[in-house]
Amino acid sequence: MSNSKIAEFLAKGNIYSTVGITVEDHQELDRLLDASKRYTFDCYCPECKIDTTFYIYNFESYWEDLKTPKLMITGVAPGGMSNVPRFEKSEEDKYKELIKKNNLFCLTAHCVRSSAHPIWIFIKLEEDKIIKIGQYPNVRLTLYPHVSKYQKLLSNYFIELKTALSLYSNSVGVGSYVYLRRVFEKIIFDKYNESKNEIKISEKDFLLAKMDKKIEMLKDYLPAFIVQNKKIYSILSKGIHELDENECLKYFDTIEQSIEMILDEILEQKSKEVKQKSLTSLIANITGTLRKG
């Protein structure tokens, strides 16, 4: 499945994120703001639990007046007509006129598999951009559904990962790094507790060591990716203490996906160990049976 830049923005844009628009995008916006044209975009459905297609079922449009917000237009179901003044690709002035009259929109999108699975997206149109000002269900549920597989591994720290993703989905960069760093630290300390009898390094010496040194101490027990990319922790720390919100948001995906890569390696190793133990037991059973025979 693939989306246009506007469709991708609707599906994956964080709260208060923007997408630039030009006159070339007006035709697509015309389809977006006319429910009868059944504008579609690809997105994960939290209810179906799969990637699927959503279509704009209806919308409401408001004047931007924080004191007395007034309902301007209510979109209609596919097959009907909308009263929102539409515009053609070359008619830039009509678009400007539209956003002067009603520039806040609540879009209701339905999953094609079930109309009982809606997503509400709130946007603000400006002359050269669209701003996402709200979404329900939370964008975290549509962007990061797969993280549930880490719940057992992270235990009570799973909430830290979810909090990082929730903060990021609301365009909070520095705060999201705080929780990602806590997840990173848990990975390191869990591995130390599992292997401290083998590496024979005292808890005091381990606690006093800097993170790079801790990773070096545990290099034979940690996933290869974390050993090769130990600077992940330095980036997280720099984000917390030095980078601004936008810089943190810019690098978040790379860092978060790196942590997922580490967690995936750990899960894969644990799965391999379980399988090896099971097969070893079965082989022992077979051997015992054959000896009796």
Backbone torsions as a table, in degrees:
resi	resn	phi	psi	omega
1	MET	NA	146.7	179.9
2	SER	-141.6	150.2	-178.3
3	ASN	-121.1	153.6	166.6
4	SER	-72.7	174.2	-177.9
5	LYS	-64.7	-35.2	179.0
6	ILE	-71.5	-42.4	178.1
7	ALA	-63.9	-39.5	178.0
8	GLU	-64.1	-37.8	177.8
9	PHE	-64.4	-43.6	178.6
10	LEU	-61.6	-40.3	-175.8
11	ALA	-77.5	-37.1	-168.5
12	LYS	-125.1	-5.6	-177.9
13	GLY	-65.7	136.8	175.7
14	ASN	-74.2	164.6	175.7
15	ILE	-63.2	132.3	-179.2
16	TYR	73.0	8.0	171.9
17	SER	-80.6	163.6	-176.1
18	THR	-130.8	159.9	169.8
19	VAL	-133.0	131.8	-179.1
20	GLY	-73.7	144.6	176.9
21	ILE	-131.1	151.2	176.4
22	THR	-129.6	-179.5	179.1
23	VAL	-59.6	-27.0	179.1
24	GLU	-66.3	-19.6	-179.3
25	ASP	-91.9	-5.8	-174.7
26	HIS	-62.1	-36.1	-179.5
27	GLN	-64.6	-40.4	178.0
28	GLU	-68.1	-39.3	177.3
29	LEU	-64.1	-33.9	176.6
30	ASP	-60.8	-41.0	177.8
31	ARG	-69.4	-38.5	-179.6
32	LEU	-61.6	-38.2	-174.7
33	LEU	-96.3	19.2	174.4
34	ASP	-130.4	98.0	-173.8
35	ALA	-58.2	-25.3	-179.1
36	SER	-68.5	-16.8	-178.5
37	LYS	-90.7	-1.1	172.0
38	ARG	51.7	59.3	177.0
39	TYR	-63.2	133.6	-176.7
40	THR	-122.0	154.1	171.9
41	PHE	-150.9	154.7	-178.3
42	ASP	-93.2	135.5	-175.0
43	CYS	-160.5	155.8	174.7
44	TYR	-74.7	133.5	177.4
45	CYS	-97.9	115.9	-179.2
46	PRO	-62.3	-24.8	-179.7
47	GLU	-84.3	-46.9	178.0
48	CYS	-73.2	-24.6	-178.2
49	LYS	62.6	37.5	175.5
50	ILE	-146.2	162.4	171.4
51	ASP	-74.6	131.0	-177.4
52	THR	-149.9	-167.2	-179.0
53	THR	-112.5	139.7	174.2
54	PHE	-115.6	151.6	175.1
55	TYR	-128.8	148.9	178.7
56	ILE	-73.9	114.4	-178.2
57	TYR	-86.2	-46.6	174.6
58	ASN	-159.7	178.3	179.3
59	PHE	-156.1	161.0	172.5
60	GLU	-123.2	143.2	-177.1
61	SER	-124.4	139.8	-175.4
62	TYR	-130.8	153.7	164.5
63	TRP	-70.6	150.2	174.6
64	GLU	-87.3	88.5	179.7
65	ASP	-141.3	97.9	-172.4
66	LEU	-65.5	-23.6	-179.3
67	LYS	-78.8	-46.9	-178.9
68	THR	-133.8	72.7	179.0
69	PRO	-61.5	128.7	-176.9
70	LYS	-118.2	136.2	176.0
71	LEU	-68.8	125.4	-179.2
72	MET	-98.6	-56.5	-173.4
73	ILE	-138.5	141.3	169.7
74	THR	-113.0	122.5	178.7
75	GLY	-66.5	165.1	-178.4
76	VAL	-121.2	165.6	-177.9
77	ALA	-64.6	159.8	178.3
78	PRO	-51.1	136.5	-179.6
79	GLY	102.9	-18.1	178.9
80	GLY	-93.6	-165.9	179.3
81	MET	-124.8	147.9	177.4
82	SER	-106.6	146.6	178.8
83	ASN	-90.1	-1.7	177.7
84	VAL	-63.6	126.8	179.4
85	PRO	-60.4	121.3	-176.9
86	ARG	-93.9	168.7	-174.3
87	PHE	-142.7	157.8	176.9
88	GLU	-100.4	165.4	-172.3
89	LYS	-52.6	-39.4	-174.4
90	SER	-88.3	-5.6	-173.9
91	GLU	-96.3	71.8	-177.5
92	GLU	-62.4	-34.2	-179.0
93	ASP	-64.0	-34.2	179.6
94	LYS	-67.2	-34.8	177.4
95	TYR	-66.4	-42.7	178.8
96	LYS	-61.6	-37.8	178.6
97	GLU	-67.2	-37.9	179.2
98	LEU	-60.5	-48.3	-174.7
99	ILE	-75.2	-15.0	173.0
100	LYS	-73.6	-32.3	-175.9
101	LYS	-87.2	-40.9	-179.6
102	ASN	-155.9	107.5	-175.0
103	ASN	-118.1	2.8	175.2
104	LEU	-110.3	127.9	-175.5
105	PHE	-131.7	136.3	169.9
106	CYS	-107.2	109.4	-178.5
107	LEU	-94.9	132.0	173.8
108	THR	-106.4	117.9	-180.0
109	ALA	-112.0	136.2	178.9
110	HIS	-110.5	141.4	172.0
111	CYS	-66.7	136.2	-179.6
112	VAL	-65.7	-19.2	-179.3
113	ARG	-82.8	-24.9	179.3
114	SER	-162.6	127.2	178.3
115	SER	-71.0	-9.3	177.5
116	ALA	-83.3	4.9	-179.7
117	HIS	-117.4	75.3	-178.0
118	PRO	-89.8	158.0	167.2
119	ILE	-127.8	132.5	175.9
120	TRP	-105.2	127.6	-178.8
121	ILE	-123.6	128.0	-178.5
122	PHE	-108.1	124.2	-177.5
123	ILE	-130.4	156.7	172.9
124	LYS	-121.5	127.3	178.2
125	LEU	-92.7	131.2	170.6
126	GLU	-123.0	174.0	-172.8
127	GLU	-58.3	-37.8	-174.8
128	ASP	-122.4	11.4	-178.3
129	LYS	-162.8	164.4	171.6
130	ILE	-116.8	137.4	177.8
131	ILE	-114.4	129.6	173.4
132	LYS	-86.9	118.0	-176.3
133	ILE	-108.5	-0.2	176.9
134	GLY	-179.6	158.4	175.4
135	GLN	-160.3	141.6	172.8
136	TYR	-143.4	130.8	-1.8
137	PRO	-62.6	162.8	-178.8
138	ASN	-51.8	139.6	-178.7
139	VAL	-57.5	-24.7	177.7
140	ARG	-58.7	-36.0	-177.9
141	LEU	-71.1	-26.4	-179.9
142	THR	-93.2	-17.6	-178.9
143	LEU	-99.2	-33.7	-171.6
144	TYR	-128.8	47.6	-178.3
145	PRO	-67.4	-25.6	-173.2
146	HIS	-72.2	-15.0	-173.8
147	VAL	-68.3	-12.6	179.8
148	SER	-59.8	-22.8	-180.0
149	LYS	-67.4	-14.8	-179.5
150	TYR	-92.8	-1.3	-172.8
151	GLN	-60.7	-46.8	-178.8
152	LYS	-67.0	-40.7	-178.8
153	LEU	-64.9	-44.6	-176.5
154	LEU	-84.4	-17.1	178.6
155	SER	55.9	-129.2	-176.5
156	ASN	-68.7	-10.2	177.1
157	TYR	-85.5	-4.1	177.4
158	PHE	-61.3	-34.9	178.3
159	ILE	-63.1	-28.7	178.1
160	GLU	-66.2	-42.3	178.5
161	LEU	-65.3	-44.2	179.9
162	LYS	-64.3	-36.6	179.0
163	THR	-66.5	-40.9	177.1
164	ALA	-58.9	-44.7	-178.9
165	LEU	-68.1	-38.1	179.2
166	SER	-65.7	-42.8	178.0
167	LEU	-63.0	-44.0	179.1
168	TYR	-61.4	-41.8	-179.2
169	SER	-64.7	-18.6	175.6
170	ASN	-104.1	19.1	175.3
171	SER	62.9	33.6	173.4
172	VAL	-102.5	105.0	-173.4
173	GLY	-83.7	-57.2	-175.4
174	VAL	-60.3	-46.1	179.9
175	GLY	-60.3	-37.3	179.6
176	SER	-64.9	-31.6	179.3
177	TYR	-68.8	-33.3	178.9
178	VAL	-58.2	-44.8	-176.7
179	TYR	-76.6	-33.7	175.1
180	LEU	-64.1	-38.6	-180.0
181	ARG	-66.1	-35.7	177.5
182	ARG	-64.5	-37.6	177.0
183	VAL	-65.6	-44.2	178.4
184	PHE	-58.2	-46.0	-179.1
185	GLU	-63.4	-37.3	178.3
186	LYS	-61.7	-42.0	179.1
187	ILE	-57.5	-45.4	-178.1
188	ILE	-66.5	-48.2	-176.9
189	PHE	-70.3	-33.3	175.2
190	ASP	-62.4	-42.6	-178.8
191	LYS	-68.5	-35.1	176.4
192	TYR	-63.8	-46.3	-178.8
193	ASN	-62.7	-31.9	178.4
194	GLU	-72.5	-31.7	-170.2
195	SER	-118.5	6.1	-173.3
196	LYS	-62.7	-29.2	178.1
197	ASN	-70.5	-24.9	-179.9
198	GLU	-88.0	-40.2	-176.6
199	ILE	-81.7	-17.7	174.9
200	LYS	56.0	45.9	173.9
201	ILE	-114.9	127.4	-175.6
202	SER	-64.4	153.5	179.7
203	GLU	-62.4	-36.0	179.5
204	LYS	-63.4	-46.9	-179.8
205	ASP	-64.3	-37.8	-179.5
206	PHE	-66.7	-44.3	-178.7
207	LEU	-64.8	-35.2	-178.2
208	LEU	-75.9	-20.8	-177.3
209	ALA	-72.7	147.2	174.5
210	LYS	-70.5	163.4	-172.9
211	MET	-60.5	-40.8	178.2
212	ASP	-57.5	-41.5	-179.6
213	LYS	-69.3	-39.9	176.9
214	LYS	-57.3	-45.2	-179.2
215	ILE	-64.4	-38.6	178.3
216	GLU	-64.1	-40.4	178.4
217	MET	-61.1	-32.5	-173.5
218	LEU	-105.5	13.7	-171.4
219	LYS	-58.2	-27.9	-179.8
220	ASP	-82.3	-5.0	-175.9
221	TYR	-120.2	-16.5	-178.8
222	LEU	-89.1	157.9	173.3
223	PRO	-56.6	144.2	-177.8
224	ALA	-57.7	-35.5	-175.5
225	PHE	-63.1	-38.7	-178.1
226	ILE	-73.0	-32.7	178.0
227	VAL	-68.7	-40.1	-179.0
228	GLN	-75.5	-21.8	-176.3
229	ASN	-128.4	50.0	-177.6
230	LYS	-64.8	-15.6	-179.6
231	LYS	-71.6	-6.3	175.5
232	ILE	-53.5	-42.7	-177.9
233	TYR	-65.9	-39.2	179.0
234	SER	-63.8	-38.7	178.8
235	ILE	-65.2	-42.4	178.7
236	LEU	-61.9	-44.1	-179.9
237	SER	-65.6	-40.9	178.6
238	LYS	-64.1	-37.6	178.1
239	GLY	-62.8	-41.7	-178.5
240	ILE	-68.1	-39.4	-171.0
241	HIS	-101.1	-21.9	-171.9
242	GLU	-130.2	-38.3	-174.4
243	LEU	-75.2	155.1	176.2
244	ASP	-88.9	177.1	-175.7
245	GLU	-57.2	-47.3	-176.4
246	ASN	-64.8	-37.9	178.2
247	GLU	-65.8	-41.8	178.2
248	CYS	-62.5	-44.0	179.2
249	LEU	-63.3	-36.8	-179.4
250	LYS	-60.9	-39.0	-175.3
251	TYR	-98.0	-4.0	-172.9
252	PHE	-56.9	-50.7	-175.3
253	ASP	-55.7	-44.5	-179.0
254	THR	-63.0	-44.6	-178.0
255	ILE	-69.9	-43.7	-179.6
256	GLU	-63.9	-42.1	178.8
257	GLN	-66.6	-31.2	176.8
258	SER	-66.0	-40.5	177.5
259	ILE	-66.1	-38.2	175.6
260	GLU	-62.3	-39.7	178.5
261	MET	-59.6	-42.7	178.6
262	ILE	-63.9	-46.5	179.7
263	LEU	-63.0	-37.6	178.4
264	ASP	-63.8	-39.9	178.2
265	GLU	-63.5	-39.9	179.4
266	ILE	-65.8	-44.1	178.8
267	LEU	-62.5	-40.8	179.2
268	GLU	-63.0	-41.6	179.5
269	GLN	-66.4	-42.0	178.9
270	LYS	-64.9	-39.6	177.8
271	SER	-64.1	-39.8	178.5
272	LYS	-64.2	-41.2	-179.7
273	GLU	-65.0	-40.7	178.0
274	VAL	-63.3	-43.2	-179.7
275	LYS	-66.0	-42.0	178.5
276	GLN	-61.9	-43.0	179.8
277	LYS	-63.2	-42.1	179.6
278	SER	-64.5	-44.9	-179.2
279	LEU	-67.2	-38.7	177.4
280	THR	-60.3	-42.6	178.5
281	SER	-64.0	-42.9	179.9
282	LEU	-64.7	-41.0	178.7
283	ILE	-63.5	-40.0	177.9
284	ALA	-62.9	-40.9	178.1
285	ASN	-62.6	-43.4	179.0
286	ILE	-62.9	-44.3	179.9
287	THR	-60.2	-44.0	178.8
288	GLY	-62.7	-40.0	179.9
289	THR	-64.7	-43.9	-179.0
290	LEU	-65.9	-34.7	178.2
291	ARG	-65.2	-39.3	178.9
292	LYS	-65.6	-34.5	-179.6
293	GLY	-73.1	NA	NA
